[in-house]
Amino acid sequence: MSQDRLAKLECTECHNINYHTSRNKKAVKERLEMKKHCKKCKTHTLHKETK
């Protein structure tokens, strides 16, 4: 995986960076938003891409 394709996903509740994923930055211009499980909150919360 290339470094420029990596995206960090941060929990919107506790602001903990829990996940790293890859994405095609040329095809997808807006930031990723996914519902993922947060280990700190112990629930499924919305995770948004950070810089």
C-alpha positions as CSV (number, residue, x, y, z in Angstrom):
1,M,0.0,0.0,0.0
2,S,1.2,3.4,-0.9
3,Q,1.5,6.1,1.7
4,D,-0.5,8.7,-0.3
5,R,-3.5,6.3,-0.6
6,L,-3.8,5.8,3.2
7,A,-6.6,7.5,5.1
8,K,-6.9,7.6,8.9
9,L,-10.4,7.2,10.3
10,E,-11.2,9.0,13.6
11,C,-14.2,8.4,15.9
12,T,-16.5,11.4,16.0
13,E,-17.4,10.7,19.7
14,C,-14.0,10.3,21.4
15,H,-11.7,11.5,18.6
16,N,-9.6,8.3,18.8
17,I,-7.9,7.2,15.5
18,N,-8.9,3.6,15.3
19,Y,-8.7,2.6,11.6
20,H,-6.5,3.0,8.6
21,T,-7.8,2.3,5.1
22,S,-6.9,3.0,1.5
23,R,-8.8,5.0,-1.0
24,N,-8.5,6.3,-4.6
25,K,-8.1,10.1,-4.1
26,K,-8.5,10.8,-7.8
27,A,-11.9,9.1,-8.0
28,V,-13.3,10.0,-4.6
29,K,-12.9,13.7,-3.8
30,E,-14.8,14.0,-0.6
31,R,-13.6,12.6,2.7
32,L,-14.7,9.1,3.8
33,E,-17.3,8.5,6.5
34,M,-18.1,5.0,7.8
35,K,-19.9,3.5,10.7
36,K,-17.2,1.4,12.5
37,H,-16.8,-0.1,16.0
38,C,-14.8,2.0,18.4
39,K,-12.9,0.1,21.1
40,K,-12.9,3.1,23.5
41,C,-16.6,3.9,23.2
42,K,-17.6,0.2,22.9
43,T,-20.3,1.0,20.3
44,H,-20.6,1.5,16.6
45,T,-20.0,5.2,15.8
46,L,-19.4,7.4,12.8
47,H,-15.8,7.5,11.8
48,K,-14.5,10.4,9.5
49,E,-11.3,10.7,7.6
50,T,-8.6,13.0,9.0
51,K,-5.5,14.4,7.5
